[in-house]
Amino acid sequence: MSPRFLMLLLFVLSNVIAAYVMLDTGALIGDMSANSLYSEVALGWALFLVVSSYIIILGPLFNVIGKIKVEKMHFPGNDVRTGEIIGKLLLLLQVLFLGFNLYFGVNIAGAMRSEEEVPFALFWVFMPVDALMFAYYGFYRENKLFYPNVFVWFVSNLLRGWTGMILIIIFLEWCRAYRTGRLKIRWIALVGIATAVLYPVIASLKWILRSFATIKVGGFVDVMDKLQSNLDWQDYWNIIVDGFLHIVGRIQTTAHVVEVIRMRDLLQDEFSKGRFVPFWKEGLHGLIFDRFFYDVRSTSIGVAITKYANFDWDFEVGSWNANIGYVGWFFIDPFNAPVYIIYTLLLGYLSFFLVSKIDLSAQSTDMIWYAWLVYLMSPWHAAFVNLLYALLVFLAMKFFVTHIFSR
């Protein structure tokens, strides 16, 4: 079975397991664990809609859109050489981006300092380094500059309190090994065991780093001390079990949809008052539009839901965002459900269009599929739009590199 099928199965089963746990305990799971299950009927509908959306969008819809023919842009010169030049440029940008974030304390999970308060912040808005690295992974995995780039990318994200790149690396390497015939059952088992054993450490480290979001590099010695005291090494098996449930809680979206259904009247009312932007306005284009015409910072549903829903920890609104599940918008803005579906098709087509212009391959197709899985199904439209913009920047980079250095 292909890694895509197994990854889709993992997400579907996580929602099924989460639904069983919620039905058994009478409480929601994951980010929504502070809430009781208010309706078993709502849970049933939420599970059905979530599972159906995953299967339809990441299965037949992805395959149909992927078959639409798009002519590749012509790039003169040696593509290996092009990958090396782009790799060097990206490596420089990643190092500068990491230094910028650590020095000014921005772009760190949990940090409340606005990028507007620091110099050169606008440059990084229009040069989305993390998304460019994700694109580079899909196009130039075999290039020798890939390894230093992925190392800096890993360290950069970890120091900023993000661990999502771990799942990206596991999935894309899994797909690569499957295509090359080097995927062995023992390696799958080893990765699974390592993930289960190390996940509690990684999760604890992530939250500790987030709690130190505004400290300088030297303060990370304190992070390691706190990590050691944060884990009960003598009861590590129970921590692994809790870690498994935590993974299920992070992957599933059924609990989020249940809460959206419960709060639909409130969310519809707040949406009608303009408290948060519509789905089509999330992302860089919406941010520019609101700043230019209204001089305000737009709020997405991911941030807004953290204000309206009940969570069992203290935080400042805007320091993080939660997902509502792909089907959440059907309950928040039901009259525009057809528009929502059309917008989904548009985003999906644009992802294939831009990748096809650069270089549509098995590796880059895996990259798109993963972006659909994580960004489109959450739905984190701002992140997906940011990826589309990064693909456009990557296309421009490749165009200029090939036309300048091919002469």
Backbone torsions as a table, in degrees:
resi	resn	phi	psi	omega
1	MET	NA	142.3	-176.2
2	SER	-72.9	153.1	177.7
3	PRO	-58.2	-35.0	179.2
4	ARG	-62.5	-45.3	179.4
5	PHE	-61.8	-43.7	-178.7
6	LEU	-68.2	-36.7	177.7
7	MET	-67.3	-42.2	175.7
8	LEU	-61.1	-42.1	178.2
9	LEU	-61.9	-39.0	178.3
10	LEU	-60.0	-44.7	-179.0
11	PHE	-69.3	-39.4	178.7
12	VAL	-65.4	-47.8	-179.6
13	LEU	-64.4	-33.5	177.6
14	SER	-61.8	-39.0	177.6
15	ASN	-70.1	-36.8	177.8
16	VAL	-66.9	-46.6	177.8
17	ILE	-61.1	-42.9	178.6
18	ALA	-60.7	-41.7	179.1
19	ALA	-63.1	-40.4	178.4
20	TYR	-63.6	-44.9	179.6
21	VAL	-61.8	-43.7	-179.6
22	MET	-65.7	-38.7	178.5
23	LEU	-67.5	-35.8	-178.1
24	ASP	-75.2	-39.0	-175.4
25	THR	-94.0	-20.0	-177.0
26	GLY	76.1	13.1	179.3
27	ALA	-131.5	154.3	178.1
28	LEU	-75.5	175.9	-173.0
29	ILE	-130.2	163.3	177.5
30	GLY	73.5	-140.8	-179.5
31	ASP	-60.1	-26.7	-176.1
32	MET	-93.9	17.5	-173.3
33	SER	-64.3	-14.7	179.3
34	ALA	-79.2	-4.1	-175.3
35	ASN	-109.1	144.8	174.7
36	SER	-80.9	155.3	175.3
37	LEU	-76.1	110.3	-173.3
38	TYR	-83.4	-20.0	-176.3
39	SER	-155.9	122.9	176.0
40	GLU	-70.1	-30.4	177.2
41	VAL	-65.3	-44.2	177.8
42	ALA	-61.7	-38.7	177.5
43	LEU	-61.7	-44.0	179.0
44	GLY	-61.1	-45.7	178.2
45	TRP	-65.4	-41.8	-179.8
46	ALA	-61.6	-46.3	179.9
47	LEU	-61.9	-45.1	-179.4
48	PHE	-61.0	-45.9	-178.0
49	LEU	-68.6	-40.2	-179.9
50	VAL	-64.6	-50.6	-178.8
51	VAL	-62.4	-43.3	179.7
52	SER	-61.7	-42.5	-178.9
53	SER	-64.7	-40.6	177.6
54	TYR	-61.0	-49.4	-175.9
55	ILE	-65.2	-45.4	-176.3
56	ILE	-69.5	-48.6	-173.7
57	ILE	-72.1	-43.6	-177.0
58	LEU	-86.8	-4.8	177.2
59	GLY	-105.7	-100.2	-175.7
60	PRO	-61.1	-39.6	-178.5
61	LEU	-64.4	-45.0	178.7
62	PHE	-60.4	-43.3	-178.1
63	ASN	-67.0	-39.9	-179.4
64	VAL	-65.3	-48.8	-179.9
65	ILE	-64.7	-35.3	-179.9
66	GLY	-66.5	-18.6	-179.7
67	LYS	-88.1	-6.0	177.9
68	ILE	-70.6	123.9	-175.4
69	LYS	-76.7	129.1	176.0
70	VAL	-130.6	128.6	-177.5
71	GLU	-74.1	131.4	179.3
72	LYS	-71.0	141.9	176.4
73	MET	-70.9	143.8	-179.0
74	HIS	-81.1	126.4	177.4
75	PHE	-122.7	113.4	179.3
76	PRO	-72.6	164.0	175.5
77	GLY	89.6	-177.8	-178.1
78	ASN	-85.1	124.3	-175.2
79	ASP	-70.5	-29.4	176.8
80	VAL	-64.5	-44.1	177.3
81	ARG	-63.0	-40.6	177.5
82	THR	-59.9	-43.7	178.6
83	GLY	-62.4	-35.6	178.3
84	GLU	-67.3	-41.5	-179.9
85	ILE	-66.8	-45.7	178.1
86	ILE	-63.9	-37.6	178.5
87	GLY	-62.2	-41.5	177.8
88	LYS	-64.9	-43.6	179.1
89	LEU	-63.5	-43.4	-179.4
90	LEU	-66.1	-38.9	178.6
91	LEU	-61.7	-42.9	177.2
92	LEU	-62.4	-44.8	-179.9
93	LEU	-63.0	-40.0	-179.9
94	GLN	-64.9	-42.4	179.3
95	VAL	-64.5	-44.1	178.6
96	LEU	-64.3	-39.3	-179.6
97	PHE	-65.5	-42.2	178.2
98	LEU	-63.6	-46.0	178.8
99	GLY	-62.3	-40.9	178.1
100	PHE	-60.3	-47.0	-176.6
101	ASN	-67.2	-44.1	-178.6
102	LEU	-69.6	-36.2	-178.1
103	TYR	-70.8	-43.5	-176.4
104	PHE	-95.3	-9.3	178.2
105	GLY	71.0	37.4	178.7
106	VAL	-121.2	168.4	-178.8
107	ASN	56.7	30.1	177.4
108	ILE	-115.9	132.9	-178.1
109	ALA	-56.5	125.7	179.0
110	GLY	92.1	-12.8	179.9
111	ALA	-78.2	133.5	-176.8
112	MET	-98.0	-4.8	-178.8
113	ARG	-68.3	129.0	-178.2
114	SER	-77.1	144.1	177.2
115	GLU	-65.0	-22.3	-179.0
116	GLU	-66.3	-19.0	-176.1
117	GLU	-83.7	-8.0	-175.3
118	VAL	-119.5	152.8	-179.6
119	PRO	-73.1	153.6	176.3
120	PHE	66.2	10.2	-178.5
121	ALA	-64.0	-35.7	-177.5
122	LEU	-62.8	-31.6	179.2
123	PHE	-59.4	-41.9	-177.2
124	TRP	-76.2	-19.5	173.5
125	VAL	-66.5	-41.5	-178.3
126	PHE	-93.1	1.5	174.2
127	MET	-128.4	76.0	-173.8
128	PRO	-72.9	88.3	-170.1
129	VAL	-60.8	-46.2	-177.9
130	ASP	-61.9	-43.5	179.5
131	ALA	-68.5	-33.6	176.3
132	LEU	-65.4	-38.0	177.4
133	MET	-66.5	-38.7	176.3
134	PHE	-60.3	-42.5	177.5
135	ALA	-65.8	-42.9	179.0
136	TYR	-58.8	-37.1	177.5
137	TYR	-58.7	-40.4	-177.9
138	GLY	-75.7	-28.9	-174.9
139	PHE	-99.6	-33.7	-171.8
140	TYR	-130.2	42.8	178.5
141	ARG	-60.4	-33.1	-175.1
142	GLU	-87.2	-2.7	-178.8
143	ASN	-76.5	145.1	-176.9
144	LYS	-65.9	-20.9	176.8
145	LEU	-80.1	-3.2	-179.7
146	PHE	-64.2	-43.5	-172.6
147	TYR	-64.9	-48.9	175.9
148	PRO	-63.9	-33.2	179.0
149	ASN	-67.4	-44.1	-178.2
150	VAL	-70.3	-30.3	176.8
151	PHE	-65.6	-49.4	179.2
152	VAL	-63.0	-40.3	178.3
153	TRP	-60.0	-43.5	179.4
154	PHE	-63.8	-50.2	-178.9
155	VAL	-63.4	-43.6	-179.2
156	SER	-58.7	-47.2	-179.7
157	ASN	-67.6	-39.5	-178.7
158	LEU	-65.9	-42.2	179.2
159	LEU	-67.6	-22.9	178.7
160	ARG	-94.7	7.1	173.9
161	GLY	85.5	18.7	179.5
162	TRP	-112.2	138.2	178.9
163	THR	-123.7	5.7	-178.4
164	GLY	-62.5	-25.7	-178.5
165	MET	-66.3	-22.1	179.2
166	ILE	-64.4	-45.0	178.8
167	LEU	-66.8	-35.8	177.4
168	ILE	-61.2	-49.0	-178.5
169	ILE	-62.7	-45.5	179.7
170	ILE	-59.4	-46.5	-176.5
171	PHE	-66.7	-49.4	-176.8
172	LEU	-67.7	-34.8	175.9
173	GLU	-71.1	-34.8	175.7
174	TRP	-61.2	-46.9	179.2
175	CYS	-62.8	-41.4	-179.7
176	ARG	-64.3	-45.0	179.3
177	ALA	-64.7	-35.7	178.7
178	TYR	-64.7	-43.0	-179.3
179	ARG	-68.6	-34.9	-177.8
180	THR	-86.0	-2.0	178.5
181	GLY	76.7	14.8	-178.7
182	ARG	-99.6	9.1	-178.5
183	LEU	-81.7	115.3	-178.9
184	LYS	-113.9	147.7	-179.5
185	ILE	-58.3	-38.0	-178.1
186	ARG	-65.6	-32.9	178.2
187	TRP	-71.5	-38.7	176.6
188	ILE	-61.4	-44.7	179.2
189	ALA	-63.4	-40.9	-179.0
190	LEU	-64.5	-43.8	178.6
191	VAL	-64.2	-41.3	179.2
192	GLY	-62.0	-44.5	179.3
193	ILE	-66.2	-44.0	179.7
194	ALA	-61.8	-40.3	178.8
195	THR	-63.1	-45.1	-180.0
196	ALA	-63.4	-40.5	-176.5
197	VAL	-74.0	-40.9	-173.6
198	LEU	-89.8	-16.4	-175.6
199	TYR	-57.1	-44.0	178.5
200	PRO	-57.9	-37.7	179.1
201	VAL	-67.2	-46.1	-178.5
202	ILE	-63.6	-43.9	-179.5
203	ALA	-63.5	-43.4	178.7
204	SER	-64.3	-42.1	179.2
205	LEU	-61.9	-40.5	179.7
206	LYS	-59.8	-48.0	-176.8
207	TRP	-70.8	-32.0	176.9
208	ILE	-67.7	-43.3	177.6
209	LEU	-60.6	-38.8	178.5
210	ARG	-66.3	-34.0	179.5
211	SER	-71.5	-19.5	177.6
212	PHE	-105.1	33.2	-169.3
213	ALA	-60.0	-24.9	-174.7
214	THR	-106.6	7.1	-177.2
215	ILE	-84.5	166.3	177.4
216	LYS	-87.8	174.8	-174.1
217	VAL	-58.6	-40.9	-177.4
218	GLY	-60.2	-24.3	-177.3
219	GLY	-75.6	-5.6	-177.3
220	PHE	-73.7	-9.5	170.4
221	VAL	-62.7	-38.4	177.6
222	ASP	-64.1	-33.2	-180.0
223	VAL	-61.9	-44.4	-179.2
224	MET	-66.1	-36.5	176.1
225	ASP	-64.5	-40.3	-180.0
226	LYS	-69.7	-34.6	178.2
227	LEU	-61.8	-43.8	-179.0
228	GLN	-62.7	-38.0	-179.6
229	SER	-81.8	-14.2	-175.4
230	ASN	-83.7	-18.4	-176.6
231	LEU	-111.1	135.1	175.9
232	ASP	-91.4	93.2	-173.3
233	TRP	-65.2	-25.2	-179.1
234	GLN	-77.3	-16.2	-179.5
235	ASP	-122.7	42.9	-171.5
236	TYR	-69.0	-28.8	-179.7
237	TRP	-62.0	-43.9	177.4
238	ASN	-63.6	-33.1	177.9
239	ILE	-66.5	-38.0	178.1
240	ILE	-64.1	-42.9	177.9
241	VAL	-61.7	-45.8	176.9
242	ASP	-62.2	-35.4	178.2
243	GLY	-63.7	-38.9	177.0
244	PHE	-61.9	-46.4	178.5
245	LEU	-64.3	-33.4	177.6
246	HIS	-66.4	-40.2	177.3
247	ILE	-62.0	-45.4	177.5
248	VAL	-58.5	-45.4	-180.0
249	GLY	-62.5	-33.3	-179.9
250	ARG	-75.9	-37.2	-175.9
251	ILE	-77.2	-43.1	-174.7
252	GLN	-65.8	153.2	174.4
253	THR	-125.2	0.2	-178.0
254	THR	-60.4	-42.5	179.7
255	ALA	-62.0	-38.5	179.4
256	HIS	-65.1	-41.0	179.8
257	VAL	-67.1	-37.8	176.7
258	VAL	-57.8	-44.9	179.5
259	GLU	-67.7	-37.0	177.0
260	VAL	-62.7	-41.7	177.5
261	ILE	-62.0	-43.8	-179.6
262	ARG	-63.5	-37.6	-175.6
263	MET	-99.0	14.6	-171.1
264	ARG	-58.5	-37.8	-179.9
265	ASP	-64.7	-45.0	177.9
266	LEU	-63.2	-46.0	-177.9
267	LEU	-65.7	-38.5	177.5
268	GLN	-65.1	-39.8	179.1
269	ASP	-66.6	-45.3	178.7
270	GLU	-64.3	-37.8	179.1
271	PHE	-65.6	-40.3	178.9
272	SER	-65.5	-23.8	178.4
273	LYS	-89.4	0.6	178.2
274	GLY	77.7	23.3	-179.4
275	ARG	-68.8	-25.9	174.6
276	PHE	-145.8	157.4	-170.5
277	VAL	-80.7	157.1	174.5
278	PRO	-68.2	165.6	-175.8
279	PHE	-58.2	-36.6	-175.2
280	TRP	-75.3	-8.9	-177.6
281	LYS	-103.2	0.1	178.6
282	GLU	-76.3	135.6	178.5
283	GLY	120.4	-176.2	-174.9
284	LEU	-60.5	-39.3	-178.3
285	HIS	-64.1	-41.4	178.9
286	GLY	-68.6	-37.7	178.5
287	LEU	-62.6	-45.3	178.8
288	ILE	-64.3	-42.1	-179.0
289	PHE	-61.7	-48.4	-178.1
290	ASP	-67.4	-37.0	179.1
291	ARG	-69.0	-38.3	-175.9
292	PHE	-73.1	-43.0	-174.5
293	PHE	-94.5	-31.5	-173.6
294	TYR	-120.5	-10.7	-179.5
295	ASP	55.0	44.7	177.4
296	VAL	-132.0	159.4	175.5
297	ARG	-97.8	117.4	-175.6
298	SER	-70.7	150.9	179.9
299	THR	-113.3	130.1	179.0
300	SER	-87.6	166.2	178.3
301	ILE	-65.4	-29.7	179.0
302	GLY	-61.8	-38.2	177.1
303	VAL	-79.1	-41.7	-177.3
304	ALA	-60.7	-38.9	-177.0
305	ILE	-64.3	-27.0	177.7
306	THR	-70.1	-19.8	177.9
307	LYS	-84.7	-36.8	-174.0
308	TYR	-89.8	-33.9	-177.9
309	ALA	-82.8	166.9	-178.6
310	ASN	-99.4	126.1	178.2
311	PHE	-125.3	155.7	-173.6
312	ASP	-99.0	28.6	173.7
313	TRP	-144.8	159.6	-178.9
314	ASP	-88.9	140.6	178.8
315	PHE	-163.0	164.9	174.0
316	GLU	-96.4	131.7	179.5
317	VAL	-59.2	127.7	-177.8
318	GLY	107.5	-12.4	-179.6
319	SER	-81.7	-14.0	177.1
320	TRP	-160.2	171.7	177.2
321	ASN	-138.8	151.8	179.8
322	ALA	-114.5	162.1	177.2
323	ASN	-97.1	162.5	179.6
324	ILE	-118.0	4.2	-175.2
325	GLY	76.7	147.6	-176.9
326	TYR	-54.4	-40.8	-174.9
327	VAL	-79.7	-4.0	-178.3
328	GLY	-58.0	-37.5	-178.7
329	TRP	-65.9	-22.5	177.4
330	PHE	-65.5	-26.6	178.7
331	PHE	-92.7	-26.6	179.7
332	ILE	-80.1	-40.5	-178.0
333	ASP	-135.7	67.2	-172.8
334	PRO	-63.4	-30.0	-177.2
335	PHE	-69.0	-23.0	179.4
336	ASN	-103.5	23.1	179.1
337	ALA	-58.2	-43.3	177.1
338	PRO	-61.1	-38.1	178.1
339	VAL	-65.1	-38.9	179.2
340	TYR	-61.5	-42.6	178.9
341	ILE	-65.7	-44.0	178.5
342	ILE	-62.2	-40.9	179.1
343	TYR	-64.0	-38.9	175.9
344	THR	-60.1	-44.9	178.4
345	LEU	-62.2	-39.4	-179.9
346	LEU	-64.4	-47.9	178.7
347	LEU	-60.7	-42.8	179.8
348	GLY	-63.0	-43.3	179.7
349	TYR	-65.5	-42.3	-179.7
350	LEU	-61.9	-36.2	178.8
351	SER	-63.2	-44.1	177.7
352	PHE	-69.2	-37.7	-179.0
353	PHE	-61.0	-49.9	-177.5
354	LEU	-67.6	-41.6	178.9
355	VAL	-65.4	-39.3	178.7
356	SER	-64.7	-35.2	177.4
357	LYS	-64.9	-34.7	-179.4
358	ILE	-82.7	-62.3	178.6
359	ASP	179.4	101.5	179.0
360	LEU	-84.4	114.7	180.0
361	SER	-135.9	179.5	178.0
362	ALA	-63.2	-40.2	-179.2
363	GLN	-66.9	-45.4	-179.2
364	SER	-70.1	-29.6	175.7
365	THR	-67.2	-40.1	175.0
366	ASP	-60.7	-39.2	178.8
367	MET	-61.2	-46.0	179.4
368	ILE	-62.1	-45.8	-177.7
369	TRP	-58.6	-42.5	179.2
370	TYR	-64.0	-39.4	177.8
371	ALA	-63.2	-39.3	175.1
372	TRP	-61.5	-45.3	-177.0
373	LEU	-61.0	-47.5	-171.8
374	VAL	-89.1	-41.9	-174.1
375	TYR	-92.0	-47.2	-174.5
376	LEU	-73.3	-33.3	-175.9
377	MET	-86.1	-6.4	-177.6
378	SER	-74.8	-43.8	-10.1
379	PRO	-95.5	125.8	174.0
380	TRP	-104.1	81.6	-175.4
381	HIS	-63.5	-33.7	-179.6
382	ALA	-62.5	-41.7	179.0
383	ALA	-67.0	-38.6	-179.9
384	PHE	-68.9	-42.8	177.2
385	VAL	-63.3	-37.1	177.6
386	ASN	-62.6	-37.3	176.7
387	LEU	-66.5	-41.6	177.4
388	LEU	-60.3	-43.3	177.9
389	TYR	-63.7	-40.9	178.5
390	ALA	-63.0	-37.7	176.9
391	LEU	-64.4	-36.9	176.9
392	LEU	-66.2	-42.5	176.7
393	VAL	-63.6	-41.8	179.6
394	PHE	-62.8	-40.8	177.5
395	LEU	-60.5	-44.0	178.5
396	ALA	-65.1	-40.9	178.5
397	MET	-60.8	-46.5	-178.4
398	LYS	-65.8	-37.9	179.2
399	PHE	-61.8	-49.1	-177.1
400	PHE	-70.2	-39.7	179.4
401	VAL	-62.0	-46.1	-178.0
402	THR	-68.3	-36.6	-177.9
403	HIS	-79.8	-25.4	178.6
404	ILE	-84.2	-45.4	-173.0
405	PHE	-91.5	-4.0	177.6
406	SER	-85.8	-10.9	-178.0
407	ARG	-84.2	NA	NA
